[in-house]
Amino acid sequence: MINKPFIVGITGGSASGKTSFLKGVLNAFTHEQICLISQDNYYRGLDFIPRDENGIHNFDLPQTIDHERFAEHLHQLHTGQIVETPEYTFNNPNAVARTLRYQPTPIIIVEGLFVFHFPDVAAQLDLKVFIAAKNKVKLDRRIIRDQNERGLSIDMINYQWENHVRPAYRDYVKPHKAEADVVIPNNLHYQKGLDVLIAYLKTKL
């Protein structure tokens, strides 16, 4: 059993580059050294996802996340317990959810849009990292990602951006930027910031 793992929270707006940055962090450590727990696996069922005035589900709201379970699982990892939870399948009825098994490790990475917003999650973080990018950069990245990976039309991407994504960032993400211990700009690249964070985390092993 490990003692007092070092817990790092990583957040930023949609398409700020969190996923790519996280891959860089994880690749610098072994599975025995680091564990990633993602907010995305704590979405509530589709019946609990609110719709906007046009009847479109809005996943970019804090109430879409079961943050009590998220916080409890983080606490269990913090106290050396193994955590199992079903993988979120984005409400795809044809997908079979895997069981995700989180092992307590010396370093625990917690990532997601609202990890600074939820007090019961934020209170457990030893280090807060905010990935920042300009709105134009984030929108361009989101268009490429959502067209290629999710098959969304440009009209739907722009609709979600204006009605869901930007308001969520303004109301629930950006206000917590000032609470971050580290802010890493990612308009072009983040390598220097990544290198500094990795070097610091290695002192926690």
Residue frames as a rotation matrix with the C-alpha (Angstrom) as fourth column:
MET 1
0.576 0.817 0.000 0.00
0.817 -0.576 0.000 0.00
0.000 0.000 -1.000 0.00
ILE 2
-0.348 -0.684 0.641 1.24
0.652 -0.668 -0.359 3.49
0.674 0.293 0.678 -0.80
ASN 3
-0.090 0.262 -0.961 1.13
0.885 -0.421 -0.198 6.47
-0.457 -0.868 -0.194 1.52
LYS 4
0.285 0.301 -0.910 -0.36
0.152 -0.952 -0.267 9.82
-0.947 -0.062 -0.316 0.61
PRO 5
-0.090 -0.277 0.957 -0.29
0.976 0.167 0.140 9.77
-0.198 0.946 0.255 -3.18
PHE 6
-0.687 -0.194 -0.700 0.30
0.081 -0.978 0.191 13.11
-0.722 0.074 0.688 -4.88
ILE 7
0.040 0.843 0.536 -2.89
0.850 0.254 -0.462 14.14
-0.525 0.474 -0.707 -6.66
VAL 8
-0.860 -0.373 -0.349 -2.74
0.095 -0.789 0.607 16.42
-0.502 0.488 0.714 -9.70
GLY 9
0.244 0.962 0.119 -5.84
0.508 -0.022 -0.861 18.03
-0.826 0.271 -0.494 -11.19
ILE 10
-0.866 -0.501 -0.003 -5.68
0.231 -0.405 0.884 19.01
-0.444 0.765 0.467 -14.86
THR 11
0.230 0.968 0.096 -8.38
0.671 -0.086 -0.737 21.10
-0.705 0.234 -0.669 -16.52
GLY 12
-0.826 -0.358 -0.435 -8.92
-0.062 -0.709 0.702 23.54
-0.560 0.607 0.564 -19.36
GLY 13
-0.004 0.879 -0.476 -11.54
-0.759 -0.313 -0.571 24.38
-0.651 0.359 0.669 -21.93
SER 14
0.629 0.317 0.710 -12.82
0.194 0.821 -0.538 21.95
-0.753 0.476 0.454 -24.54
ALA 15
0.774 -0.393 0.496 -10.15
0.592 0.172 -0.788 21.32
0.224 0.903 0.365 -27.20
SER 16
0.836 -0.538 0.108 -7.51
-0.540 -0.773 0.332 23.14
-0.095 -0.336 -0.937 -25.16
GLY 17
0.176 -0.790 -0.587 -5.24
-0.585 0.396 -0.708 20.14
0.791 0.468 -0.393 -25.63
LYS 18
0.260 -0.032 0.965 -5.79
-0.943 0.208 0.261 18.27
-0.209 -0.978 0.024 -22.36
THR 19
0.939 0.186 0.289 -5.82
-0.145 0.977 -0.157 14.81
-0.312 0.106 0.944 -23.96
SER 20
0.664 -0.748 0.002 -2.57
0.164 0.144 -0.976 15.31
0.729 0.648 0.218 -25.84
PHE 21
0.044 -0.636 0.770 -0.92
-0.767 -0.516 -0.382 16.87
0.640 -0.574 -0.510 -22.79
LEU 22
0.524 0.242 0.816 -2.06
-0.779 0.525 0.344 13.99
-0.345 -0.816 0.464 -20.59
LYS 23
0.976 -0.210 -0.057 -0.55
0.154 0.851 -0.503 11.47
0.154 0.482 0.863 -23.00
GLY 24
0.268 -0.926 0.267 2.75
-0.174 -0.319 -0.932 13.28
0.947 0.204 -0.247 -22.65
VAL 25
0.041 -0.194 0.980 2.56
-0.984 -0.180 0.005 13.08
0.175 -0.964 -0.199 -18.86
LEU 26
0.765 0.370 0.527 1.53
-0.504 0.853 0.134 9.42
-0.400 -0.368 0.839 -18.76
ASN 27
0.873 -0.442 -0.207 4.24
0.087 0.559 -0.825 8.37
0.480 0.702 0.526 -21.22
ALA 28
0.070 -0.894 0.443 6.90
-0.576 -0.398 -0.714 9.65
0.814 -0.206 -0.543 -18.82
PHE 29
-0.318 -0.097 0.943 5.93
-0.925 0.248 -0.287 7.19
-0.207 -0.964 -0.169 -16.07
THR 30
-0.917 0.045 -0.395 5.17
-0.056 0.969 0.241 3.50
0.394 0.244 -0.886 -15.61
HIS 31
0.024 0.994 -0.110 1.73
-0.087 0.112 0.990 2.11
0.996 -0.014 0.089 -14.75
GLU 32
0.148 -0.034 -0.988 3.04
0.885 0.451 0.117 1.44
0.442 -0.892 0.096 -11.25
GLN 33
-0.757 -0.561 -0.336 3.92
0.651 -0.697 -0.302 5.11
-0.065 -0.447 0.892 -10.81
ILE 34
-0.875 0.398 -0.276 0.90
-0.410 -0.912 -0.018 6.95
-0.259 0.097 0.961 -12.17
CYS 35
-0.525 0.804 0.280 -2.88
0.789 0.583 -0.194 6.52
-0.319 0.119 -0.940 -12.47
LEU 36
-0.961 0.272 0.050 -5.32
-0.216 -0.850 0.481 8.60
0.173 0.451 0.875 -14.53
ILE 37
-0.451 0.890 -0.062 -8.93
0.771 0.354 -0.529 9.03
-0.449 -0.287 -0.846 -13.44
SER 38
-0.953 0.049 0.300 -11.11
0.190 -0.675 0.713 10.91
0.237 0.736 0.634 -15.91
GLN 39
-0.642 0.755 -0.133 -14.26
-0.394 -0.473 -0.788 12.91
-0.658 -0.454 0.601 -15.27
ASP 40
-0.447 0.476 -0.758 -15.69
-0.864 -0.010 0.503 11.59
0.231 0.879 0.416 -18.55
ASN 41
-0.670 0.163 -0.724 -16.36
0.083 0.986 0.145 8.20
0.738 0.038 -0.674 -16.96
TYR 42
-0.797 0.389 -0.462 -18.70
0.517 0.043 -0.855 9.79
-0.313 -0.920 -0.235 -14.42
TYR 43
-0.790 0.612 -0.044 -21.38
-0.510 -0.615 0.601 11.17
0.341 0.497 0.798 -16.73
ARG 44
-0.433 0.758 0.487 -24.90
-0.376 0.339 -0.862 10.46
-0.819 -0.557 0.138 -15.56
GLY 45
-0.465 0.352 0.812 -27.31
0.709 0.698 0.103 8.51
-0.530 0.624 -0.574 -17.76
LEU 46
-0.835 0.083 0.544 -28.95
0.416 -0.553 0.722 10.23
0.360 0.829 0.427 -20.71
ASP 47
0.178 0.981 -0.078 -32.21
0.767 -0.089 0.635 10.67
0.616 -0.173 -0.768 -18.78
PHE 48
0.489 -0.064 -0.870 -30.34
0.753 -0.472 0.458 13.00
-0.440 -0.879 -0.183 -16.41
ILE 49
-0.671 -0.731 0.125 -28.69
0.677 -0.534 0.507 15.12
-0.304 0.425 0.853 -19.13
PRO 50
0.034 0.752 -0.658 -30.61
0.219 -0.648 -0.730 18.41
-0.975 -0.119 -0.187 -19.54
ARG 51
-0.051 0.045 0.998 -31.77
0.999 0.008 0.050 19.64
-0.006 0.999 -0.045 -22.92
ASP 52
-0.893 -0.247 -0.375 -31.43
0.242 -0.968 0.059 23.21
-0.378 -0.038 0.925 -24.13
GLU 53
-0.270 0.858 -0.437 -34.29
-0.383 -0.513 -0.769 25.33
-0.883 -0.040 0.467 -25.46
ASN 54
-0.046 0.205 -0.978 -34.04
-0.997 0.051 0.058 23.54
0.061 0.977 0.202 -28.81
GLY 55
0.846 0.489 0.215 -34.21
-0.520 0.846 0.121 20.08
-0.123 -0.214 0.969 -27.30
ILE 56
0.410 -0.789 -0.457 -30.50
-0.181 0.421 -0.889 19.31
0.894 0.447 0.029 -27.76
HIS 57
0.816 -0.185 -0.547 -28.76
0.566 0.447 0.693 17.48
0.116 -0.875 0.470 -24.90
ASN 58
0.564 -0.652 0.507 -26.20
-0.483 -0.759 -0.437 19.70
0.670 0.001 -0.743 -23.20
PHE 59
0.663 -0.400 -0.633 -23.32
0.595 0.795 0.120 17.64
0.455 -0.456 0.765 -21.78
ASP 60
-0.341 -0.873 0.350 -21.31
0.498 -0.483 -0.720 20.77
0.797 -0.072 0.600 -20.89
LEU 61
0.297 0.473 0.830 -22.92
-0.560 -0.618 0.552 21.38
0.773 -0.629 0.081 -17.51
PRO 62
-0.638 -0.636 0.433 -21.69
-0.709 0.268 -0.652 20.35
0.299 -0.723 -0.622 -14.04
GLN 63
-0.027 0.710 0.703 -24.95
-0.841 0.364 -0.401 18.55
-0.541 -0.602 0.587 -13.21
THR 64
0.639 0.212 -0.740 -24.24
-0.663 0.639 -0.389 16.01
0.390 0.739 0.549 -15.97
ILE 65
-0.283 -0.857 -0.432 -21.44
-0.304 0.507 -0.806 14.58
0.910 -0.097 -0.404 -13.79
ASP 66
0.810 0.431 -0.398 -21.94
0.191 0.448 0.873 12.29
0.554 -0.784 0.280 -10.80
HIS 67
0.101 -0.875 0.474 -19.37
-0.403 -0.472 -0.784 14.24
0.910 -0.112 -0.400 -8.82
GLU 68
0.493 0.095 0.865 -20.20
-0.865 0.164 0.475 12.53
-0.097 -0.982 0.163 -5.51
ARG 69
0.942 -0.149 0.302 -19.12
0.162 0.987 -0.018 9.17
-0.296 0.066 0.953 -6.92
PHE 70
0.587 -0.754 0.296 -16.17
0.216 -0.207 -0.954 10.82
0.780 0.624 0.041 -8.67
ALA 71
0.174 -0.502 0.847 -15.00
-0.772 -0.603 -0.199 12.39
0.611 -0.619 -0.493 -5.39
GLU 72
0.695 0.145 0.705 -15.56
-0.624 0.609 0.490 9.18
-0.358 -0.780 0.513 -3.43
HIS 73
0.914 -0.387 0.118 -13.50
0.395 0.792 -0.464 7.12
0.086 0.471 0.878 -5.88
LEU 74
0.314 -0.827 0.466 -10.72
-0.100 -0.517 -0.850 9.69
0.944 0.220 -0.245 -5.71
HIS 75
0.306 -0.136 0.942 -10.81
-0.936 -0.224 0.272 9.49
0.174 -0.965 -0.196 -1.91
GLN 76
0.924 0.069 0.376 -10.61
-0.163 0.961 0.225 5.69
-0.346 -0.269 0.899 -2.07
LEU 77
0.659 -0.744 0.112 -7.54
0.438 0.258 -0.861 5.88
0.612 0.617 0.495 -4.28
HIS 78
0.216 -0.558 0.802 -6.04
-0.525 -0.759 -0.386 8.44
0.823 -0.337 -0.457 -1.92
THR 79
0.325 -0.019 0.946 -6.44
-0.923 0.212 0.321 5.98
-0.207 -0.977 0.052 0.95
GLY 80
-0.607 -0.789 0.097 -4.84
-0.734 0.603 0.313 3.11
-0.305 0.119 -0.945 -0.95
GLN 81
-0.026 0.687 0.726 -7.95
-0.064 0.724 -0.687 1.30
-0.998 -0.064 0.025 -2.16
ILE 82
-0.941 -0.160 0.297 -8.51
0.256 0.237 0.937 -0.20
-0.220 0.958 -0.182 -5.61
VAL 83
-0.253 0.869 -0.426 -11.45
-0.425 -0.496 -0.758 1.33
-0.869 -0.011 0.495 -7.48
GLU 84
-0.831 0.104 0.546 -13.61
0.505 0.553 0.663 -0.31
-0.233 0.827 -0.512 -10.15
THR 85
-0.156 0.793 -0.589 -16.17
-0.203 -0.609 -0.766 1.56
-0.967 0.000 0.256 -12.23
PRO 86
0.313 0.305 0.899 -17.91
0.756 0.493 -0.431 0.99
-0.575 0.815 -0.076 -15.59
GLU 87
-0.811 -0.584 0.050 -16.48
0.452 -0.569 0.687 2.79
-0.373 0.579 0.725 -18.59
TYR 88
0.013 0.812 -0.583 -18.75
-0.132 -0.576 -0.806 5.52
-0.991 0.087 0.100 -19.93
THR 89
-0.473 -0.150 0.868 -19.92
0.705 0.526 0.475 4.61
-0.528 0.837 -0.144 -23.44
PHE 90
-0.926 0.105 -0.362 -21.37
-0.233 -0.915 0.329 8.02
-0.297 0.389 0.872 -24.37
ASN 91
-0.157 0.976 0.153 -24.89
-0.486 0.058 -0.872 6.55
-0.860 -0.211 0.465 -24.16
ASN 92
-0.412 -0.037 -0.910 -24.26
-0.872 0.306 0.382 4.25
0.265 0.951 -0.158 -27.11
PRO 93
0.425 0.691 0.584 -26.81
-0.839 0.544 -0.033 1.43
-0.340 -0.476 0.811 -26.68
ASN 94
0.903 -0.095 -0.418 -24.70
-0.180 0.801 -0.572 -0.91
0.389 0.592 0.706 -28.81
ALA 95
-0.057 -0.991 0.123 -21.52
-0.524 -0.075 -0.848 -0.43
0.850 -0.113 -0.515 -26.80
VAL 96
0.693 0.149 -0.705 -20.52
0.434 0.694 0.574 -2.86
0.575 -0.704 0.416 -24.06
ALA 97
0.656 -0.417 0.629 -18.97
-0.621 -0.771 0.137 -0.99
0.428 -0.481 -0.765 -21.15
ARG 98
-0.013 -0.753 -0.658 -15.67
0.286 0.628 -0.724 -2.30
0.958 -0.197 0.207 -19.85
THR 99
0.920 0.154 -0.360 -14.94
0.382 -0.159 0.910 -2.30
0.082 -0.975 -0.205 -16.14
LEU 100
0.323 -0.824 0.467 -12.19
-0.173 -0.536 -0.826 0.19
0.931 0.186 -0.316 -15.43
ARG 101
0.748 -0.167 -0.642 -9.84
0.640 0.438 0.632 -0.73
0.176 -0.883 0.435 -12.59
TYR 102
0.536 -0.544 0.646 -7.87
-0.333 -0.839 -0.430 2.05
0.776 0.015 -0.631 -10.95
GLN 103
0.373 -0.530 -0.761 -4.84
0.812 0.584 -0.009 1.12
0.449 -0.615 0.648 -8.88
PRO 104
0.976 -0.117 -0.184 -3.55
0.012 -0.813 0.582 3.50
-0.217 -0.571 -0.792 -6.20
THR 105
0.371 -0.880 0.295 -0.17
0.817 0.159 -0.554 4.83
0.441 0.447 0.779 -7.31
PRO 106
-0.338 -0.582 -0.740 2.31
0.863 -0.504 0.003 7.44
-0.375 -0.638 0.673 -6.02
ILE 107
-0.892 0.091 -0.443 0.94
-0.224 -0.940 0.259 9.97
-0.393 0.330 0.858 -8.53
ILE 108
-0.237 0.886 0.397 -2.75
0.826 0.399 -0.398 10.25
-0.512 0.234 -0.827 -9.40
ILE 109
-0.998 -0.032 -0.053 -3.90
-0.005 -0.807 0.590 12.45
-0.062 0.590 0.805 -12.28
VAL 110
-0.180 0.983 -0.036 -7.48
0.682 0.098 -0.725 13.73
-0.709 -0.155 -0.688 -12.18
GLU 111
-0.971 -0.226 -0.083 -8.68
0.091 -0.664 0.742 15.34
-0.223 0.713 0.665 -15.40
GLY 112
-0.231 0.920 0.316 -11.85
0.973 0.211 0.096 16.91
0.022 0.329 -0.944 -16.64
LEU 113
-0.196 0.238 0.951 -13.72
0.431 -0.850 0.302 20.09
0.881 0.469 0.064 -17.41
PHE 114
0.498 0.599 0.627 -15.09
-0.278 -0.575 0.770 20.58
0.821 -0.558 -0.120 -13.90
VAL 115
0.246 -0.414 -0.876 -12.40
0.718 0.685 -0.123 19.14
0.652 -0.599 0.466 -11.59
PHE 116
-0.873 -0.486 0.033 -11.71
0.350 -0.672 -0.653 22.60
0.339 -0.559 0.757 -10.11
HIS 117
-0.429 0.793 0.432 -15.42
-0.498 -0.606 0.620 23.46
0.754 0.051 0.655 -9.98
PHE 118
0.545 0.645 -0.536 -16.55
0.067 0.603 0.795 20.58
0.836 -0.469 0.285 -7.74
PRO 119
0.320 -0.447 0.835 -15.46
-0.869 -0.489 0.072 21.42
0.376 -0.749 -0.545 -4.16
ASP 120
0.722 0.009 0.692 -15.40
-0.454 0.760 0.464 17.77
-0.522 -0.649 0.553 -3.09
VAL 121
0.786 -0.532 0.314 -12.98
0.608 0.578 -0.544 16.98
0.108 0.619 0.778 -5.93
ALA 122
0.487 -0.604 0.631 -10.92
-0.022 -0.731 -0.682 20.18
0.873 0.318 -0.369 -5.86
ALA 123
0.681 -0.176 0.711 -10.27
-0.726 -0.294 0.622 19.85
0.099 -0.940 -0.328 -2.12
GLN 124
0.813 -0.344 0.469 -8.37
0.113 0.885 0.452 16.61
-0.571 -0.315 0.758 -2.73
LEU 125
0.783 -0.507 0.360 -5.95
0.426 0.017 -0.904 18.08
0.453 0.862 0.229 -5.30
ASP 126
0.400 -0.748 -0.530 -2.35
0.668 -0.157 0.727 18.73
-0.627 -0.645 0.436 -4.29
LEU 127
-0.706 -0.606 -0.365 -1.50
0.128 -0.617 0.777 20.51
-0.696 0.502 0.513 -7.54
LYS 128
0.446 0.891 0.087 -3.81
0.371 -0.095 -0.924 22.27
-0.815 0.444 -0.373 -9.99
VAL 129
-0.730 -0.681 0.057 -2.79
0.259 -0.200 0.945 22.59
-0.632 0.705 0.322 -13.64
PHE 130
0.419 0.862 -0.287 -4.76
0.076 -0.348 -0.934 24.67
-0.905 0.369 -0.211 -16.15
ILE 131
-0.529 -0.506 0.681 -4.25
0.715 0.167 0.679 24.19
-0.458 0.846 0.274 -19.90
ALA 132
0.177 0.565 -0.806 -5.04
0.077 -0.824 -0.561 27.47
-0.981 0.037 -0.189 -21.66
ALA 133
-0.682 -0.329 0.653 -5.65
0.681 0.040 0.731 28.27
-0.266 0.943 0.197 -25.33
LYS 134
-0.820 0.376 -0.431 -7.33
-0.437 -0.898 0.046 31.04
-0.370 0.226 0.901 -27.30
ASN 135
0.053 0.959 0.279 -10.96
-0.293 0.282 -0.914 30.55
-0.955 -0.034 0.295 -28.29
LYS 136
0.509 0.113 -0.853 -10.16
-0.852 -0.073 -0.518 30.56
-0.121 0.991 0.059 -32.02
VAL 137
-0.541 -0.783 -0.307 -7.52
-0.789 0.599 -0.138 27.88
0.292 0.168 -0.942 -31.53
LYS 138
-0.730 0.308 0.610 -9.88
-0.246 0.715 -0.655 25.72
-0.638 -0.628 -0.446 -29.47
LEU 139
0.355 0.922 -0.153 -12.70
-0.472 0.035 -0.881 26.05
-0.807 0.385 0.448 -31.98
ASP 140
0.212 -0.351 -0.912 -10.45
-0.956 0.119 -0.268 25.12
0.203 0.929 -0.310 -34.91
ARG 141
-0.833 -0.550 0.056 -9.25
-0.544 0.796 -0.266 22.03
0.102 -0.252 -0.962 -33.02
ARG 142
-0.447 0.738 0.506 -12.79
-0.240 0.446 -0.862 21.06
-0.862 -0.507 -0.022 -32.03
ILE 143
0.440 0.592 -0.675 -14.02
-0.800 -0.083 -0.594 21.30
-0.408 0.801 0.437 -35.63
ILE 144
-0.219 -0.619 -0.754 -11.28
-0.843 0.510 -0.174 18.93
0.492 0.597 -0.633 -36.80
ARG 145
-0.929 -0.191 0.316 -11.84
-0.348 0.738 -0.577 16.51
-0.123 -0.647 -0.753 -33.91
ASP 146
-0.286 0.911 0.299 -15.63
-0.299 0.211 -0.931 16.42
-0.911 -0.355 0.212 -34.05
GLN 147
0.418 0.369 -0.830 -15.75
-0.896 0.019 -0.443 16.02
-0.147 0.929 0.339 -37.82
ASN 148
-0.251 -0.656 -0.711 -13.13
-0.751 0.596 -0.285 13.27
0.611 0.462 -0.643 -37.89
GLU 149
-0.965 -0.260 -0.040 -13.92
-0.165 0.714 -0.680 11.38
0.205 -0.649 -0.732 -34.68
ARG 150
-0.653 0.756 0.039 -17.62
0.114 0.149 -0.982 12.01
-0.748 -0.637 -0.184 -34.10
GLY 151
-0.685 0.328 0.650 -18.97
0.727 0.251 0.639 12.64
0.047 0.910 -0.411 -37.59
LEU 152
0.079 0.732 -0.677 -20.69
0.642 -0.557 -0.527 15.88
-0.763 -0.393 -0.514 -36.62
SER 153
0.388 0.133 0.912 -21.68
0.847 -0.440 -0.296 18.49
0.362 0.888 -0.283 -39.18
ILE 154
-0.702 -0.671 0.241 -20.06
0.556 -0.726 -0.404 21.91
0.446 -0.149 0.883 -39.09
ASP 155
-0.140 0.740 0.658 -23.46
-0.280 -0.667 0.690 23.41
0.950 -0.088 0.300 -38.23
MET 156
0.781 0.437 -0.446 -23.84
0.239 0.450 0.860 21.18
0.576 -0.779 0.247 -35.17
ILE 157
-0.047 -0.886 -0.461 -20.26
0.959 0.090 -0.270 21.84
0.280 -0.454 0.846 -34.08
ASN 158
-0.747 -0.217 0.628 -20.80
0.177 -0.976 -0.126 25.59
0.640 0.017 0.768 -34.26
TYR 159
0.275 0.923 0.267 -24.18
-0.233 -0.206 0.950 25.29
0.933 -0.324 0.159 -32.52
GLN 160
0.669 -0.059 -0.741 -22.69
0.638 0.558 0.531 23.34
0.382 -0.828 0.411 -29.61
TRP 161
-0.414 -0.910 -0.024 -19.75
0.828 -0.365 -0.426 25.74
0.378 -0.196 0.905 -29.42
GLU 162
-0.645 0.167 0.746 -21.91
-0.104 -0.986 0.130 28.85
0.757 0.006 0.653 -29.15
ASN 163
0.232 0.921 0.312 -24.70
-0.555 -0.138 0.820 27.42
0.799 -0.364 0.479 -26.99
HIS 164
0.939 0.116 -0.323 -22.99
0.147 0.714 0.685 24.83
0.310 -0.691 0.653 -24.79
VAL 165
0.323 -0.915 -0.242 -19.19
0.875 0.386 -0.292 24.94
0.361 -0.117 0.925 -24.89
ARG 166
-0.432 -0.540 0.722 -18.44
0.294 -0.842 -0.453 28.66
0.853 0.016 0.522 -24.61
PRO 167
0.353 0.595 0.722 -21.02
-0.538 -0.503 0.677 29.33
0.766 -0.627 0.142 -21.88
ALA 168
0.915 -0.039 -0.402 -19.71
0.300 0.733 0.611 26.37
0.271 -0.679 0.682 -19.85
TYR 169
-0.047 -0.999 -0.017 -16.13
0.862 -0.032 -0.505 27.62
0.504 -0.038 0.863 -20.12
ARG 170
-0.316 -0.024 0.949 -17.19
-0.080 -0.995 -0.052 31.15
0.945 -0.092 0.312 -19.17
ASP 171
0.428 0.688 0.586 -19.29
-0.626 -0.242 0.741 30.09
0.652 -0.684 0.327 -16.18
TYR 172
0.971 0.141 0.195 -17.63
-0.237 0.690 0.684 26.97
-0.038 -0.710 0.703 -14.76
VAL 173
0.602 -0.797 0.052 -14.04
0.789 0.583 -0.193 26.65
0.123 0.157 0.980 -16.00
LYS 174
0.036 -0.636 0.770 -12.43
0.433 -0.685 -0.586 30.04
0.901 0.355 0.251 -16.57
PRO 175
0.647 0.230 0.727 -13.42
-0.439 -0.667 0.602 31.43
0.623 -0.709 -0.330 -13.12
HIS 176
0.949 -0.280 0.143 -11.18
0.040 0.558 0.829 28.76
-0.312 -0.781 0.541 -11.54
LYS 177
0.609 -0.764 0.214 -8.13
0.426 0.087 -0.901 29.60
0.669 0.640 0.378 -13.65
ALA 178
0.267 -0.487 0.831 -6.92
-0.589 -0.765 -0.259 31.94
0.763 -0.420 -0.491 -10.90
GLU 179
0.724 0.054 0.688 -6.86
-0.639 0.429 0.639 28.96
-0.260 -0.902 0.345 -8.49
ALA 180
0.907 -0.382 -0.175 -4.39
0.217 0.783 -0.583 27.02
0.360 0.491 0.793 -10.64
ASP 181
0.582 -0.801 -0.144 -0.85
0.136 -0.079 0.988 26.49
-0.802 -0.594 0.063 -9.37
VAL 182
-0.634 -0.767 0.101 0.38
0.159 -0.002 0.987 26.16
-0.757 0.642 0.123 -12.94
VAL 183
0.606 0.748 -0.270 -1.06
-0.155 -0.221 -0.963 27.63
-0.780 0.625 -0.018 -16.15
ILE 184
-0.447 -0.760 0.471 0.31
0.299 0.369 0.880 26.11
-0.843 0.534 0.063 -19.37
PRO 185
0.119 0.466 -0.877 -0.39
-0.701 -0.586 -0.407 28.02
-0.703 0.663 0.257 -22.60
ASN 186
-0.417 -0.217 0.883 -1.17
0.332 0.868 0.370 25.72
-0.846 0.447 -0.290 -25.51
ASN 187
0.525 0.536 -0.660 -1.84
-0.407 -0.523 -0.749 27.91
-0.747 0.662 -0.056 -28.52
LEU 188
0.378 -0.486 -0.788 1.10
-0.866 0.117 -0.487 26.43
0.329 0.866 -0.377 -30.43
HIS 189
0.038 -0.420 -0.907 2.86
0.091 0.905 -0.415 23.92
0.995 -0.067 0.073 -28.19
TYR 190
0.812 0.294 0.505 3.18
-0.470 -0.185 0.863 22.93
0.347 -0.938 -0.012 -24.54
GLN 191
0.516 -0.588 -0.623 6.47
0.317 0.807 -0.498 21.01
0.796 0.059 0.603 -24.50
LYS 192
-0.513 -0.759 0.400 8.33
-0.111 -0.404 -0.908 23.28
0.851 -0.510 0.123 -22.09
GLY 193
-0.073 0.584 0.809 5.45
-0.962 -0.257 0.098 23.26
0.265 -0.771 0.580 -19.65
LEU 194
0.844 0.370 -0.389 5.15
-0.323 0.929 0.182 19.49
0.429 -0.028 0.903 -19.98
ASP 195
0.106 -0.904 -0.414 8.86
0.287 0.427 -0.858 18.99
0.952 -0.027 0.305 -19.31
VAL 196
-0.588 -0.301 0.751 8.73
-0.522 -0.568 -0.636 21.17
0.618 -0.766 0.177 -16.19
LEU 197
0.337 0.803 0.492 5.68
-0.929 0.196 0.315 19.33
0.157 -0.563 0.812 -14.82
ILE 198
0.766 -0.091 -0.636 7.20
-0.014 0.987 -0.158 15.89
0.642 0.130 0.755 -15.47
ALA 199
-0.297 -0.954 -0.037 10.43
0.118 0.002 -0.993 16.88
0.947 -0.299 0.112 -13.73
TYR 200
-0.443 0.199 0.874 8.47
-0.823 -0.477 -0.308 18.12
0.356 -0.856 0.375 -10.72
LEU 201
0.634 0.772 0.054 6.28
-0.740 0.584 0.335 15.02
0.227 -0.252 0.941 -10.54
LYS 202
0.402 -0.553 -0.730 9.33
0.113 0.821 -0.559 12.76
0.908 0.143 0.393 -10.57
THR 203
-0.650 -0.604 0.461 10.37
-0.361 -0.288 -0.887 14.35
0.669 -0.743 -0.031 -7.27
LYS 204
-0.012 0.760 0.650 7.14
-0.999 -0.041 0.030 12.94
0.050 -0.648 0.760 -5.80
LEU 205
0.512 0.159 -0.844 8.05
-0.332 0.943 -0.023 9.30
0.792 0.292 0.536 -6.47
